Amino acid sequence: MVEKNFPGAFAELRAILTPYAPEMEVIADNDVEYGLNTHWRRPKDGYPGYFGSVKIGKRYVSYYLMALYSFPELVDDLSPDLRKRMQGKSCFNFTAVDTEPFGQLEVLTRLGYEKLAANGLLDNADG
């Protein structure tokens, strides 16, 4: 059995999100949570678009990628290992560093970012 390593998993998952921070709003950045919002605002209520986050919980380190709600086809080619870690439509749970699924999440995050950009969901047209 793999020994739990929440801080290690958190650090590795956080590193997947940090390259996107310069183009986003950092909404959480501490020892247990790191999160990003886009600069795009929902037309209905003006709330920012949520890009993703990583958070240490009681039982898991959770990685959230909201692009999966808008573009569910992104999960079509997930490996069985990553799919078994999926909770709901946009969350993946880990208890330790796991290189292969983390690599897949890195690719999935990039694809989600590219889909959001192509659909104008990173910045409002009016700035």
Backbone atoms as SQL, in Angstrom:
CREATE TABLE atoms (id INTEGER PRIMARY KEY, chain TEXT, resi INTEGER, resn TEXT, atom TEXT, x REAL, y REAL, z REAL);
INSERT INTO atoms VALUES
  (1, 'A', 1, 'MET', 'N', 0.838, -1.181, 0.000),
  (2, 'A', 1, 'MET', 'CA', 0.000, 0.000, 0.000),
  (3, 'A', 1, 'MET', 'C', 0.882, 1.245, 0.000),
  (4, 'A', 2, 'VAL', 'N', 0.464, 2.244, -0.779),
  (5, 'A', 2, 'VAL', 'CA', 1.212, 3.498, -0.868),
  (6, 'A', 2, 'VAL', 'C', 0.953, 4.325, 0.383),
  (7, 'A', 3, 'GLU', 'N', 2.024, 4.827, 0.977),
  (8, 'A', 3, 'GLU', 'CA', 1.894, 5.658, 2.166),
  (9, 'A', 3, 'GLU', 'C', 1.363, 7.033, 1.780),
  (10, 'A', 4, 'LYS', 'N', 0.494, 7.568, 2.602),
  (11, 'A', 4, 'LYS', 'CA', -0.084, 8.885, 2.334),
  (12, 'A', 4, 'LYS', 'C', 0.993, 9.959, 2.387),
  (13, 'A', 5, 'ASN', 'N', 0.893, 10.899, 1.465),
  (14, 'A', 5, 'ASN', 'CA', 1.808, 12.028, 1.410),
  (15, 'A', 5, 'ASN', 'C', 1.030, 13.228, 0.878),
  (16, 'A', 6, 'PHE', 'N', 0.187, 13.800, 1.711),
  (17, 'A', 6, 'PHE', 'CA', -0.632, 14.924, 1.297),
  (18, 'A', 6, 'PHE', 'C', 0.208, 16.137, 0.897),
  (19, 'A', 7, 'PRO', 'N', 1.221, 16.539, 1.694),
  (20, 'A', 7, 'PRO', 'CA', 2.011, 17.711, 1.292),
  (21, 'A', 7, 'PRO', 'C', 2.719, 17.515, -0.050),
  (22, 'A', 8, 'GLY', 'N', 3.241, 16.318, -0.281),
  (23, 'A', 8, 'GLY', 'CA', 3.917, 16.049, -1.554),
  (24, 'A', 8, 'GLY', 'C', 2.955, 16.094, -2.721),
  (25, 'A', 9, 'ALA', 'N', 1.792, 15.466, -2.565),
  (26, 'A', 9, 'ALA', 'CA', 0.784, 15.486, -3.623),
  (27, 'A', 9, 'ALA', 'C', 0.319, 16.912, -3.880),
  (28, 'A', 10, 'PHE', 'N', 0.073, 17.664, -2.812),
  (29, 'A', 10, 'PHE', 'CA', -0.355, 19.052, -2.945),
  (30, 'A', 10, 'PHE', 'C', 0.672, 19.855, -3.741),
  (31, 'A', 11, 'ALA', 'N', 1.932, 19.722, -3.402),
  (32, 'A', 11, 'ALA', 'CA', 2.984, 20.476, -4.079),
  (33, 'A', 11, 'ALA', 'C', 3.055, 20.137, -5.567),
  (34, 'A', 12, 'GLU', 'N', 2.952, 18.862, -5.887),
  (35, 'A', 12, 'GLU', 'CA', 3.012, 18.441, -7.297),
  (36, 'A', 12, 'GLU', 'C', 1.788, 18.918, -8.078),
  (37, 'A', 13, 'LEU', 'N', 0.617, 18.820, -7.482),
  (38, 'A', 13, 'LEU', 'CA', -0.607, 19.265, -8.156),
  (39, 'A', 13, 'LEU', 'C', -0.650, 20.789, -8.277),
  (40, 'A', 14, 'ARG', 'N', -0.177, 21.468, -7.255),
  (41, 'A', 14, 'ARG', 'CA', -0.102, 22.937, -7.313),
  (42, 'A', 14, 'ARG', 'C', 0.789, 23.362, -8.469),
  (43, 'A', 15, 'ALA', 'N', 1.879, 22.637, -8.680),
  (44, 'A', 15, 'ALA', 'CA', 2.819, 22.952, -9.754),
  (45, 'A', 15, 'ALA', 'C', 2.178, 22.824, -11.138),
  (46, 'A', 16, 'ILE', 'N', 1.133, 22.029, -11.260),
  (47, 'A', 16, 'ILE', 'CA', 0.416, 21.917, -12.541),
  (48, 'A', 16, 'ILE', 'C', -0.345, 23.210, -12.825),
  (49, 'A', 17, 'LEU', 'N', -0.900, 23.828, -11.794),
  (50, 'A', 17, 'LEU', 'CA', -1.697, 25.044, -11.970),
  (51, 'A', 17, 'LEU', 'C', -0.865, 26.316, -12.070),
  (52, 'A', 18, 'THR', 'N', 0.285, 26.369, -11.404),
  (53, 'A', 18, 'THR', 'CA', 1.024, 27.635, -11.307),
  (54, 'A', 18, 'THR', 'C', 1.435, 28.256, -12.643),
  (55, 'A', 19, 'PRO', 'N', 1.700, 27.506, -13.704),
  (56, 'A', 19, 'PRO', 'CA', 2.042, 28.174, -14.966),
  (57, 'A', 19, 'PRO', 'C', 0.922, 29.066, -15.512),
  (58, 'A', 20, 'TYR', 'N', -0.305, 28.836, -15.078),
  (59, 'A', 20, 'TYR', 'CA', -1.443, 29.612, -15.562),
  (60, 'A', 20, 'TYR', 'C', -1.709, 30.851, -14.711),
  (61, 'A', 21, 'ALA', 'N', -1.070, 30.949, -13.571),
  (62, 'A', 21, 'ALA', 'CA', -1.313, 32.049, -12.636),
  (63, 'A', 21, 'ALA', 'C', -1.071, 33.436, -13.227),
  (64, 'A', 22, 'PRO', 'N', -0.026, 33.654, -14.038),
  (65, 'A', 22, 'PRO', 'CA', 0.179, 35.004, -14.559),
  (66, 'A', 22, 'PRO', 'C', -1.001, 35.545, -15.381),
  (67, 'A', 23, 'GLU', 'N', -1.788, 34.663, -15.947),
  (68, 'A', 23, 'GLU', 'CA', -2.926, 35.080, -16.762),
  (69, 'A', 23, 'GLU', 'C', -4.246, 34.991, -16.007),
  (70, 'A', 24, 'MET', 'N', -4.192, 34.686, -14.721),
  (71, 'A', 24, 'MET', 'CA', -5.400, 34.471, -13.931),
  (72, 'A', 24, 'MET', 'C', -5.351, 35.302, -12.650),
  (73, 'A', 25, 'GLU', 'N', -6.412, 35.185, -11.890),
  (74, 'A', 25, 'GLU', 'CA', -6.467, 35.775, -10.557),
  (75, 'A', 25, 'GLU', 'C', -6.251, 34.649, -9.545),
  (76, 'A', 26, 'VAL', 'N', -5.222, 34.772, -8.725),
  (77, 'A', 26, 'VAL', 'CA', -4.965, 33.770, -7.687),
  (78, 'A', 26, 'VAL', 'C', -5.946, 34.050, -6.547),
  (79, 'A', 27, 'ILE', 'N', -6.817, 33.076, -6.261),
  (80, 'A', 27, 'ILE', 'CA', -7.847, 33.280, -5.238),
  (81, 'A', 27, 'ILE', 'C', -7.507, 32.611, -3.913),
  (82, 'A', 28, 'ALA', 'N', -6.537, 31.720, -3.920),
  (83, 'A', 28, 'ALA', 'CA', -6.063, 31.072, -2.695),
  (84, 'A', 28, 'ALA', 'C', -4.621, 30.649, -2.932),
  (85, 'A', 29, 'ASP', 'N', -3.784, 30.886, -1.938),
  (86, 'A', 29, 'ASP', 'CA', -2.381, 30.480, -2.048),
  (87, 'A', 29, 'ASP', 'C', -1.815, 30.327, -0.640),
  (88, 'A', 30, 'ASN', 'N', -1.989, 29.126, -0.090),
  (89, 'A', 30, 'ASN', 'CA', -1.473, 28.842, 1.238),
  (90, 'A', 30, 'ASN', 'C', -1.044, 27.375, 1.302),
  (91, 'A', 31, 'ASP', 'N', -0.790, 26.867, 2.476),
  (92, 'A', 31, 'ASP', 'CA', -0.271, 25.504, 2.629),
  (93, 'A', 31, 'ASP', 'C', -1.281, 24.404, 2.345),
  (94, 'A', 32, 'VAL', 'N', -2.554, 24.743, 2.261),
  (95, 'A', 32, 'VAL', 'CA', -3.580, 23.712, 2.049),
  (96, 'A', 32, 'VAL', 'C', -4.483, 23.963, 0.842),
  (97, 'A', 33, 'GLU', 'N', -4.358, 25.139, 0.209),
  (98, 'A', 33, 'GLU', 'CA', -5.217, 25.431, -0.937),
  (99, 'A', 33, 'GLU', 'C', -4.538, 26.399, -1.891),
  (100, 'A', 34, 'TYR', 'N', -4.703, 26.123, -3.169),
  (101, 'A', 34, 'TYR', 'CA', -4.221, 27.010, -4.222),
  (102, 'A', 34, 'TYR', 'C', -5.289, 27.029, -5.295),
  (103, 'A', 35, 'GLY', 'N', -5.748, 28.218, -5.692),
  (104, 'A', 35, 'GLY', 'CA', -6.819, 28.284, -6.663),
  (105, 'A', 35, 'GLY', 'C', -6.706, 29.460, -7.604),
  (106, 'A', 36, 'LEU', 'N', -7.288, 29.291, -8.794),
  (107, 'A', 36, 'LEU', 'CA', -7.242, 30.304, -9.836),
  (108, 'A', 36, 'LEU', 'C', -8.624, 30.577, -10.411),
  (109, 'A', 37, 'ASN', 'N', -8.921, 31.840, -10.629),
  (110, 'A', 37, 'ASN', 'CA', -10.089, 32.272, -11.387),
  (111, 'A', 37, 'ASN', 'C', -9.603, 32.879, -12.692),
  (112, 'A', 38, 'THR', 'N', -10.429, 32.814, -13.717),
  (113, 'A', 38, 'THR', 'CA', -10.133, 33.519, -14.957),
  (114, 'A', 38, 'THR', 'C', -10.547, 34.979, -14.790),
  (115, 'A', 39, 'HIS', 'N', -10.232, 35.798, -15.759),
  (116, 'A', 39, 'HIS', 'CA', -10.665, 37.195, -15.752),
  (117, 'A', 39, 'HIS', 'C', -12.017, 37.357, -16.451),
  (118, 'A', 40, 'TRP', 'N', -12.508, 36.302, -17.032),
  (119, 'A', 40, 'TRP', 'CA', -13.831, 36.309, -17.662),
  (120, 'A', 40, 'TRP', 'C', -14.898, 36.396, -16.576),
  (121, 'A', 41, 'ARG', 'N', -15.942, 37.140, -16.817),
  (122, 'A', 41, 'ARG', 'CA', -17.046, 37.290, -15.870),
  (123, 'A', 41, 'ARG', 'C', -18.318, 36.747, -16.486),
  (124, 'A', 42, 'ARG', 'N', -19.066, 36.003, -15.683),
  (125, 'A', 42, 'ARG', 'CA', -20.335, 35.452, -16.152),
  (126, 'A', 42, 'ARG', 'C', -21.298, 36.602, -16.455),
  (127, 'A', 43, 'PRO', 'N', -21.900, 36.603, -17.628),
  (128, 'A', 43, 'PRO', 'CA', -22.801, 37.697, -17.990),
  (129, 'A', 43, 'PRO', 'C', -23.994, 37.850, -17.044),
  (130, 'A', 44, 'LYS', 'N', -24.492, 36.766, -16.537),
  (131, 'A', 44, 'LYS', 'CA', -25.699, 36.802, -15.705),
  (132, 'A', 44, 'LYS', 'C', -25.479, 37.549, -14.388),
  (133, 'A', 45, 'ASP', 'N', -24.337, 37.301, -13.731),
  (134, 'A', 45, 'ASP', 'CA', -24.156, 37.863, -12.390),
  (135, 'A', 45, 'ASP', 'C', -22.795, 38.509, -12.152),
  (136, 'A', 46, 'GLY', 'N', -21.921, 38.484, -13.135),
  (137, 'A', 46, 'GLY', 'CA', -20.631, 39.140, -12.994),
  (138, 'A', 46, 'GLY', 'C', -19.582, 38.378, -12.211),
  (139, 'A', 47, 'TYR', 'N', -19.916, 37.157, -11.766),
  (140, 'A', 47, 'TYR', 'CA', -18.941, 36.361, -11.027),
  (141, 'A', 47, 'TYR', 'C', -17.827, 35.891, -11.951),
  (142, 'A', 48, 'PRO', 'N', -16.621, 35.785, -11.427),
  (143, 'A', 48, 'PRO', 'CA', -15.506, 35.323, -12.262),
  (144, 'A', 48, 'PRO', 'C', -15.622, 33.840, -12.592),
  (145, 'A', 49, 'GLY', 'N', -15.014, 33.484, -13.710),
  (146, 'A', 49, 'GLY', 'CA', -14.936, 32.075, -14.077),
  (147, 'A', 49, 'GLY', 'C', -13.883, 31.379, -13.225),
  (148, 'A', 50, 'TYR', 'N', -14.241, 30.246, -12.705),
  (149, 'A', 50, 'TYR', 'CA', -13.329, 29.462, -11.855),
  (150, 'A', 50, 'TYR', 'C', -12.537, 28.539, -12.758),
  (151, 'A', 51, 'PHE', 'N', -11.215, 28.644, -12.708),
  (152, 'A', 51, 'PHE', 'CA', -10.375, 27.795, -13.542),
  (153, 'A', 51, 'PHE', 'C', -10.088, 26.456, -12.872),
  (154, 'A', 52, 'GLY', 'N', -9.568, 26.502, -11.646),
  (155, 'A', 52, 'GLY', 'CA', -9.236, 25.265, -10.966),
  (156, 'A', 52, 'GLY', 'C', -8.527, 25.516, -9.656),
  (157, 'A', 53, 'SER', 'N', -8.352, 24.424, -8.907),
  (158, 'A', 53, 'SER', 'CA', -7.668, 24.537, -7.628),
  (159, 'A', 53, 'SER', 'C', -7.192, 23.175, -7.165),
  (160, 'A', 54, 'VAL', 'N', -6.367, 23.216, -6.146),
  (161, 'A', 54, 'VAL', 'CA', -5.937, 22.016, -5.439),
  (162, 'A', 54, 'VAL', 'C', -6.101, 22.311, -3.959),
  (163, 'A', 55, 'LYS', 'N', -6.602, 21.314, -3.232),
  (164, 'A', 55, 'LYS', 'CA', -6.904, 21.542, -1.822),
  (165, 'A', 55, 'LYS', 'C', -6.650, 20.273, -1.024),
  (166, 'A', 56, 'ILE', 'N', -6.015, 20.440, 0.141),
  (167, 'A', 56, 'ILE', 'CA', -5.824, 19.324, 1.056),
  (168, 'A', 56, 'ILE', 'C', -7.066, 19.223, 1.934),
  (169, 'A', 57, 'GLY', 'N', -7.696, 18.053, 1.903),
  (170, 'A', 57, 'GLY', 'CA', -8.851, 17.790, 2.752),
  (171, 'A', 57, 'GLY', 'C', -8.494, 16.761, 3.811),
  (172, 'A', 58, 'LYS', 'N', -9.508, 16.237, 4.483),
  (173, 'A', 58, 'LYS', 'CA', -9.268, 15.250, 5.542),
  (174, 'A', 58, 'LYS', 'C', -8.800, 13.905, 4.995),
  (175, 'A', 59, 'ARG', 'N', -9.370, 13.495, 3.856),
  (176, 'A', 59, 'ARG', 'CA', -9.069, 12.170, 3.328),
  (177, 'A', 59, 'ARG', 'C', -8.263, 12.175, 2.036),
  (178, 'A', 60, 'TYR', 'N', -8.255, 13.313, 1.344),
  (179, 'A', 60, 'TYR', 'CA', -7.622, 13.387, 0.026),
  (180, 'A', 60, 'TYR', 'C', -7.010, 14.756, -0.199),
  (181, 'A', 61, 'VAL', 'N', -6.152, 14.796, -1.209),
  (182, 'A', 61, 'VAL', 'CA', -5.771, 16.046, -1.846),
  (183, 'A', 61, 'VAL', 'C', -6.591, 16.064, -3.134),
  (184, 'A', 62, 'SER', 'N', -7.398, 17.084, -3.300),
  (185, 'A', 62, 'SER', 'CA', -8.313, 17.156, -4.437),
  (186, 'A', 62, 'SER', 'C', -7.853, 18.195, -5.449),
  (187, 'A', 63, 'TYR', 'N', -7.940, 17.802, -6.716),
  (188, 'A', 63, 'TYR', 'CA', -7.588, 18.678, -7.837),
  (189, 'A', 63, 'TYR', 'C', -8.861, 18.939, -8.623),
  (190, 'A', 64, 'TYR', 'N', -9.207, 20.212, -8.776),
  (191, 'A', 64, 'TYR', 'CA', -10.434, 20.604, -9.462),
  (192, 'A', 64, 'TYR', 'C', -10.085, 21.310, -10.766),
  (193, 'A', 65, 'LEU', 'N', -10.740, 20.924, -11.840),
  (194, 'A', 65, 'LEU', 'CA', -10.537, 21.547, -13.145),
  (195, 'A', 65, 'LEU', 'C', -11.904, 21.813, -13.765),
  (196, 'A', 66, 'MET', 'N', -12.340, 23.056, -13.676),
  (197, 'A', 66, 'MET', 'CA', -13.704, 23.397, -14.048),
  (198, 'A', 66, 'MET', 'C', -13.980, 23.338, -15.550),
  (199, 'A', 67, 'ALA', 'N', -12.964, 23.381, -16.382),
  (200, 'A', 67, 'ALA', 'CA', -13.184, 23.277, -17.828),
  (201, 'A', 67, 'ALA', 'C', -13.890, 21.974, -18.186),
  (202, 'A', 68, 'LEU', 'N', -13.800, 20.986, -17.316),
  (203, 'A', 68, 'LEU', 'CA', -14.440, 19.703, -17.592),
  (204, 'A', 68, 'LEU', 'C', -15.966, 19.798, -17.566),
  (205, 'A', 69, 'TYR', 'N', -16.500, 20.782, -16.869),
  (206, 'A', 69, 'TYR', 'CA', -17.952, 21.003, -16.899),
  (207, 'A', 69, 'TYR', 'C', -18.385, 21.499, -18.271),
  (208, 'A', 70, 'SER', 'N', -17.649, 22.451, -18.822),
  (209, 'A', 70, 'SER', 'CA', -18.002, 23.026, -20.118),
  (210, 'A', 70, 'SER', 'C', -17.616, 22.134, -21.284),
  (211, 'A', 71, 'PHE', 'N', -16.583, 21.330, -21.097),
  (212, 'A', 71, 'PHE', 'CA', -16.065, 20.493, -22.172),
  (213, 'A', 71, 'PHE', 'C', -15.880, 19.059, -21.687),
  (214, 'A', 72, 'PRO', 'N', -16.988, 18.349, -21.427),
  (215, 'A', 72, 'PRO', 'CA', -16.897, 16.995, -20.860),
  (216, 'A', 72, 'PRO', 'C', -16.184, 15.993, -21.762),
  (217, 'A', 73, 'GLU', 'N', -16.071, 16.304, -23.039),
  (218, 'A', 73, 'GLU', 'CA', -15.369, 15.401, -23.951),
  (219, 'A', 73, 'GLU', 'C', -13.886, 15.283, -23.601),
  (220, 'A', 74, 'LEU', 'N', -13.373, 16.211, -22.818),
  (221, 'A', 74, 'LEU', 'CA', -11.964, 16.140, -22.418),
  (222, 'A', 74, 'LEU', 'C', -11.655, 14.898, -21.593),
  (223, 'A', 75, 'VAL', 'N', -12.646, 14.316, -20.948),
  (224, 'A', 75, 'VAL', 'CA', -12.389, 13.140, -20.122),
  (225, 'A', 75, 'VAL', 'C', -12.551, 11.829, -20.894),
  (226, 'A', 76, 'ASP', 'N', -12.917, 11.909, -22.154),
  (227, 'A', 76, 'ASP', 'CA', -13.160, 10.690, -22.939),
  (228, 'A', 76, 'ASP', 'C', -11.971, 9.744, -22.982),
  (229, 'A', 77, 'ASP', 'N', -10.765, 10.288, -22.999),
  (230, 'A', 77, 'ASP', 'CA', -9.569, 9.454, -23.160),
  (231, 'A', 77, 'ASP', 'C', -8.765, 9.271, -21.882),
  (232, 'A', 78, 'LEU', 'N', -9.407, 9.481, -20.725),
  (233, 'A', 78, 'LEU', 'CA', -8.691, 9.295, -19.464),
  (234, 'A', 78, 'LEU', 'C', -8.280, 7.838, -19.283),
  (235, 'A', 79, 'SER', 'N', -7.126, 7.645, -18.698),
  (236, 'A', 79, 'SER', 'CA', -6.692, 6.291, -18.379),
  (237, 'A', 79, 'SER', 'C', -7.579, 5.737, -17.264),
  (238, 'A', 80, 'PRO', 'N', -7.674, 4.420, -17.157),
  (239, 'A', 80, 'PRO', 'CA', -8.455, 3.838, -16.059),
  (240, 'A', 80, 'PRO', 'C', -7.956, 4.293, -14.690),
  (241, 'A', 81, 'ASP', 'N', -6.640, 4.468, -14.540),
  (242, 'A', 81, 'ASP', 'CA', -6.082, 4.890, -13.255),
  (243, 'A', 81, 'ASP', 'C', -6.553, 6.289, -12.874),
  (244, 'A', 82, 'LEU', 'N', -6.542, 7.208, -13.828),
  (245, 'A', 82, 'LEU', 'CA', -7.004, 8.562, -13.526),
  (246, 'A', 82, 'LEU', 'C', -8.522, 8.597, -13.366),
  (247, 'A', 83, 'ARG', 'N', -9.222, 7.834, -14.166),
  (248, 'A', 83, 'ARG', 'CA', -10.686, 7.809, -14.079),
  (249, 'A', 83, 'ARG', 'C', -11.155, 7.309, -12.709),
  (250, 'A', 84, 'LYS', 'N', -10.453, 6.334, -12.128),
  (251, 'A', 84, 'LYS', 'CA', -10.876, 5.822, -10.821),
  (252, 'A', 84, 'LYS', 'C', -10.670, 6.856, -9.714),
  (253, 'A', 85, 'ARG', 'N', -9.855, 7.866, -9.970),
  (254, 'A', 85, 'ARG', 'CA', -9.614, 8.932, -8.995),
  (255, 'A', 85, 'ARG', 'C', -10.604, 10.087, -9.149),
  (256, 'A', 86, 'MET', 'N', -11.426, 9.998, -10.184),
  (257, 'A', 86, 'MET', 'CA', -12.365, 11.076, -10.476),
  (258, 'A', 86, 'MET', 'C', -13.560, 11.008, -9.534),
  (259, 'A', 87, 'GLN', 'N', -13.894, 12.174, -8.976),
  (260, 'A', 87, 'GLN', 'CA', -15.042, 12.308, -8.082),
  (261, 'A', 87, 'GLN', 'C', -15.933, 13.371, -8.714),
  (262, 'A', 88, 'GLY', 'N', -17.106, 13.000, -9.159),
  (263, 'A', 88, 'GLY', 'CA', -17.970, 13.949, -9.842),
  (264, 'A', 88, 'GLY', 'C', -17.460, 14.233, -11.241),
  (265, 'A', 89, 'LYS', 'N', -17.730, 15.440, -11.732),
  (266, 'A', 89, 'LYS', 'CA', -17.380, 15.786, -13.111),
  (267, 'A', 89, 'LYS', 'C', -16.049, 16.507, -13.262),
  (268, 'A', 90, 'SER', 'N', -15.525, 17.064, -12.172),
  (269, 'A', 90, 'SER', 'CA', -14.345, 17.907, -12.345),
  (270, 'A', 90, 'SER', 'C', -13.299, 17.763, -11.242),
  (271, 'A', 91, 'CYS', 'N', -13.388, 16.740, -10.417),
  (272, 'A', 91, 'CYS', 'CA', -12.502, 16.591, -9.276),
  (273, 'A', 91, 'CYS', 'C', -11.768, 15.255, -9.333),
  (274, 'A', 92, 'PHE', 'N', -10.493, 15.299, -8.948),
  (275, 'A', 92, 'PHE', 'CA', -9.666, 14.100, -8.870),
  (276, 'A', 92, 'PHE', 'C', -9.038, 14.058, -7.486),
  (277, 'A', 93, 'ASN', 'N', -9.096, 12.899, -6.830),
  (278, 'A', 93, 'ASN', 'CA', -8.595, 12.762, -5.459),
  (279, 'A', 93, 'ASN', 'C', -7.345, 11.900, -5.402),
  (280, 'A', 94, 'PHE', 'N', -6.395, 12.335, -4.574),
  (281, 'A', 94, 'PHE', 'CA', -5.123, 11.640, -4.393),
  (282, 'A', 94, 'PHE', 'C', -4.750, 11.617, -2.921),
  (283, 'A', 95, 'THR', 'N', -3.940, 10.638, -2.547),
  (284, 'A', 95, 'THR', 'CA', -3.405, 10.592, -1.190),
  (285, 'A', 95, 'THR', 'C', -1.881, 10.674, -1.177),
  (286, 'A', 96, 'ALA', 'N', -1.270, 10.589, -2.358),
  (287, 'A', 96, 'ALA', 'CA', 0.189, 10.625, -2.462),
  (288, 'A', 96, 'ALA', 'C', 0.580, 11.045, -3.875),
  (289, 'A', 97, 'VAL', 'N', 1.859, 11.307, -4.076),
  (290, 'A', 97, 'VAL', 'CA', 2.372, 11.636, -5.401),
  (291, 'A', 97, 'VAL', 'C', 2.211, 10.412, -6.288),
  (292, 'A', 98, 'ASP', 'N', 1.683, 10.622, -7.482),
  (293, 'A', 98, 'ASP', 'CA', 1.482, 9.540, -8.444),
  (294, 'A', 98, 'ASP', 'C', 1.806, 10.096, -9.825),
  (295, 'A', 99, 'THR', 'N', 3.009, 9.862, -10.286),
  (296, 'A', 99, 'THR', 'CA', 3.570, 10.516, -11.452),
  (297, 'A', 99, 'THR', 'C', 2.729, 10.375, -12.713),
  (298, 'A', 100, 'GLU', 'N', 2.285, 9.182, -13.051),
  (299, 'A', 100, 'GLU', 'CA', 1.552, 9.000, -14.306),
  (300, 'A', 100, 'GLU', 'C', 0.228, 9.762, -14.331),
  (301, 'A', 101, 'PRO', 'N', -0.625, 9.615, -13.320),
  (302, 'A', 101, 'PRO', 'CA', -1.866, 10.407, -13.343),
  (303, 'A', 101, 'PRO', 'C', -1.606, 11.911, -13.275),
  (304, 'A', 102, 'PHE', 'N', -0.561, 12.324, -12.569),
  (305, 'A', 102, 'PHE', 'CA', -0.254, 13.745, -12.502),
  (306, 'A', 102, 'PHE', 'C', 0.149, 14.265, -13.887),
  (307, 'A', 103, 'GLY', 'N', 0.883, 13.464, -14.632),
  (308, 'A', 103, 'GLY', 'CA', 1.238, 13.839, -16.008),
  (309, 'A', 103, 'GLY', 'C', 0.009, 13.973, -16.885),
  (310, 'A', 104, 'GLN', 'N', -0.936, 13.068, -16.697),
  (311, 'A', 104, 'GLN', 'CA', -2.186, 13.152, -17.454),
  (312, 'A', 104, 'GLN', 'C', -2.979, 14.394, -17.062),
  (313, 'A', 105, 'LEU', 'N', -2.978, 14.736, -15.777),
  (314, 'A', 105, 'LEU', 'CA', -3.672, 15.948, -15.330),
  (315, 'A', 105, 'LEU', 'C', -3.016, 17.198, -15.910),
  (316, 'A', 106, 'GLU', 'N', -1.715, 17.168, -16.056),
  (317, 'A', 106, 'GLU', 'CA', -1.014, 18.302, -16.652),
  (318, 'A', 106, 'GLU', 'C', -1.490, 18.523, -18.087),
  (319, 'A', 107, 'VAL', 'N', -1.594, 17.441, -18.846),
  (320, 'A', 107, 'VAL', 'CA', -2.090, 17.525, -20.226),
  (321, 'A', 107, 'VAL', 'C', -3.559, 17.956, -20.239),
  (322, 'A', 108, 'LEU', 'N', -4.367, 17.379, -19.370),
  (323, 'A', 108, 'LEU', 'CA', -5.786, 17.713, -19.290),
  (324, 'A', 108, 'LEU', 'C', -5.983, 19.190, -18.932),
  (325, 'A', 109, 'THR', 'N', -5.174, 19.700, -18.042),
  (326, 'A', 109, 'THR', 'CA', -5.251, 21.103, -17.652),
  (327, 'A', 109, 'THR', 'C', -4.905, 22.007, -18.832),
  (328, 'A', 110, 'ARG', 'N', -3.868, 21.655, -19.561),
  (329, 'A', 110, 'ARG', 'CA', -3.490, 22.438, -20.745),
  (330, 'A', 110, 'ARG', 'C', -4.607, 22.416, -21.784),
  (331, 'A', 111, 'LEU', 'N', -5.183, 21.238, -22.028),
  (332, 'A', 111, 'LEU', 'CA', -6.283, 21.134, -22.989),
  (333, 'A', 111, 'LEU', 'C', -7.492, 21.941, -22.535),
  (334, 'A', 112, 'GLY', 'N', -7.793, 21.918, -21.239),
  (335, 'A', 112, 'GLY', 'CA', -8.894, 22.711, -20.706),
  (336, 'A', 112, 'GLY', 'C', -8.646, 24.197, -20.888),
  (337, 'A', 113, 'TYR', 'N', -7.429, 24.620, -20.616),
  (338, 'A', 113, 'TYR', 'CA', -7.051, 26.018, -20.804),
  (339, 'A', 113, 'TYR', 'C', -7.236, 26.414, -22.276),
  (340, 'A', 114, 'GLU', 'N', -6.744, 25.566, -23.175),
  (341, 'A', 114, 'GLU', 'CA', -6.847, 25.868, -24.604),
  (342, 'A', 114, 'GLU', 'C', -8.294, 25.953, -25.062),
  (343, 'A', 115, 'LYS', 'N', -9.151, 25.070, -24.556),
  (344, 'A', 115, 'LYS', 'CA', -10.580, 25.102, -24.902),
  (345, 'A', 115, 'LYS', 'C', -11.234, 26.378, -24.382),
  (346, 'A', 116, 'LEU', 'N', -10.928, 26.748, -23.145),
  (347, 'A', 116, 'LEU', 'CA', -11.480, 27.985, -22.585),
  (348, 'A', 116, 'LEU', 'C', -11.032, 29.187, -23.414),
  (349, 'A', 117, 'ALA', 'N', -9.758, 29.239, -23.779),
  (350, 'A', 117, 'ALA', 'CA', -9.230, 30.350, -24.568),
  (351, 'A', 117, 'ALA', 'C', -9.912, 30.411, -25.935),
  (352, 'A', 118, 'ALA', 'N', -10.043, 29.262, -26.586),
  (353, 'A', 118, 'ALA', 'CA', -10.652, 29.224, -27.916),
  (354, 'A', 118, 'ALA', 'C', -12.120, 29.652, -27.898),
  (355, 'A', 119, 'ASN', 'N', -12.756, 29.530, -26.747),
  (356, 'A', 119, 'ASN', 'CA', -14.171, 29.886, -26.621),
  (357, 'A', 119, 'ASN', 'C', -14.391, 31.217, -25.894),
  (358, 'A', 120, 'GLY', 'N', -13.327, 31.990, -25.736),
  (359, 'A', 120, 'GLY', 'CA', -13.433, 33.311, -25.135),
  (360, 'A', 120, 'GLY', 'C', -13.786, 33.312, -23.666),
  (361, 'A', 121, 'LEU', 'N', -13.405, 32.270, -22.934),
  (362, 'A', 121, 'LEU', 'CA', -13.790, 32.135, -21.535),
  (363, 'A', 121, 'LEU', 'C', -12.654, 32.383, -20.549),
  (364, 'A', 122, 'LEU', 'N', -11.642, 33.098, -20.999),
  (365, 'A', 122, 'LEU', 'CA', -10.555, 33.467, -20.089),
  (366, 'A', 122, 'LEU', 'C', -10.589, 34.957, -19.745),
  (367, 'A', 123, 'ASP', 'N', -10.976, 35.784, -20.704),
  (368, 'A', 123, 'ASP', 'CA', -11.046, 37.226, -20.510),
  (369, 'A', 123, 'ASP', 'C', -12.323, 37.752, -21.143),
  (370, 'A', 124, 'ASN', 'N', -12.890, 38.776, -20.561),
  (371, 'A', 124, 'ASN', 'CA', -14.030, 39.452, -21.184),
  (372, 'A', 124, 'ASN', 'C', -13.524, 40.262, -22.367),
  (373, 'A', 125, 'ALA', 'N', -14.329, 40.334, -23.395),
  (374, 'A', 125, 'ALA', 'CA', -13.953, 41.072, -24.593),
  (375, 'A', 125, 'ALA', 'C', -13.747, 42.559, -24.296),
  (376, 'A', 126, 'ASP', 'N', -14.459, 43.080, -23.292),
  (377, 'A', 126, 'ASP', 'CA', -14.347, 44.512, -22.976),
  (378, 'A', 126, 'ASP', 'C', -13.206, 44.803, -21.997),
  (379, 'A', 127, 'GLY', 'N', -12.386, 43.784, -21.709),
  (380, 'A', 127, 'GLY', 'CA', -11.192, 44.014, -20.901),
  (381, 'A', 127, 'GLY', 'C', -11.389, 43.718, -19.474);
